Amino acid sequence: MHKAVILVGGPSRGTRFRPLSLNVPKPLFPVAGAPIIEHHLSALAKIDNLKEVLIIGFFEDNVFANFIDHAAVEYPNINVRYLREYQALGTAGGIYHFRDEILRGNPTSFFVIHADIACDFPLQGMLDAHSKHRGLCTLLGTKVPREQANKFGCLIARPETNEVMHYVEKPESFISDLISCGVYLFDSAVFSEIKAALDNKKNAHEENDYLWSAPDDRLRLEQDLLRPLSEGKKLYVFETQNFWRQIKTAGSAVPANAAYLEKYAAGAPERLARKKEGSPDIVGAVYIHPSAQVDPSAKIGPNVSIGPRAVIGKGTEGLRLALAVHLIDILSMQAGSCILHAVVGWDSRIGTWARVEGSPVQGHSTTVTRNGVKSQSITILGKEVSVKDEIIIRNCIVLPHKELKASFHNEILM
Ligand code: GTP
């Protein structure tokens, strides 16, 4: 029997996801028509004999209640529960704190998945690879562009066995372009190693720091656990060739949305909008919530998601929403307006002939540098933002409840 843990963090994390996380906790933000962590759940539900998924974080207890009710209907074969840490315990501290819950029923192994990623989740491949070696952990790895590798946990593995020999979290200089994706498969026996890592941390604290600070129960999966595992022939990598993205900044929801929509286009086209007689012009992979109203004159796509109750009004020369736009609950979008490379928050309004525009995301970075100045590549409008007629908003982050009567470029509008 297998289980899984999804690490969701808490309200003090996910700050880079503002302004969108001001209205919904990041793990529940909709990407390609489903909350971020529902994509995790739908991949876990495909694994035979996976009985339980524990969502571990330090949000209030009621935050995941509706999601868990929804999961009980959509994924009846798995039991989904939320376990709340009494404080932020770190990416391994919560797993150790709830070890009895994880071990109940004697699972042979359990997945641990970061909430803030979008991925093809090749979980069966990880299970198959794990059964072939004697390690305690198989982690999912992927190659990233060399110049971006030091933003992630980097690893060096033996090519013939995939055994990880060296793991460094965000190294200062280049060591490898193979990085950890935040998806782990652990043997249940790993808890003795986690206990040893916690004891090491406490001993180090007693030797060095006990006069200056109180000991804490936080434990980091990457630095405190994976590193010692990599020194003892216990850590292996399973490298994926398929898509993987981190969802850190609000703008990173856009490439994640595109990746999931493209995945649907290849394997589940019934989830996507189809071009019909009298329907809007649909280009490429597009998701439209059944309760959204989209005028037939609109041109939409590729890689656009339109959320519940959005109203895309009538266009004189056609409205255009294109290229990795992600829309949620737009109150209304008026004639002739255009949205590109942007996320538009709940109950916002885009006026006639207005443009809300970002720039394409380059690799894993969601910023662009022009004339030495760094700005957001994706434009984000928070909740209830109103963009007046003929206004252009380019490469901006706009906080909720703003009324924009002038055009802005490369700004954070508070
Ligand atoms: P940064 O790039 O510095 O944000 O680090 P990272 O990419 O390694 O991410 P981080 O380790 O902060 O978080 C990975 C995942 O674990 C995210 O989904 C977080 O929400 C979650 N997480 C982080 N800290 C905690 C914690 O204390 N408790 C729980 N339950 N989850 C956490």
Boltz pocket constraint, residues with backbone or C-beta under 6 A from the ligand:
constraints:
  - pocket:
      binder: B
      contacts: [[A, 6], [A, 7], [A, 8], [A, 9], [A, 10], [A, 13], [A, 56], [A, 57], [A, 58], [A, 85], [A, 87], [A, 88], [A, 89], [A, 90], [A, 91], [A, 94], [A, 113], [A, 114], [A, 115], [A, 116], [A, 151], [A, 182]]
      max_distance: 6.0
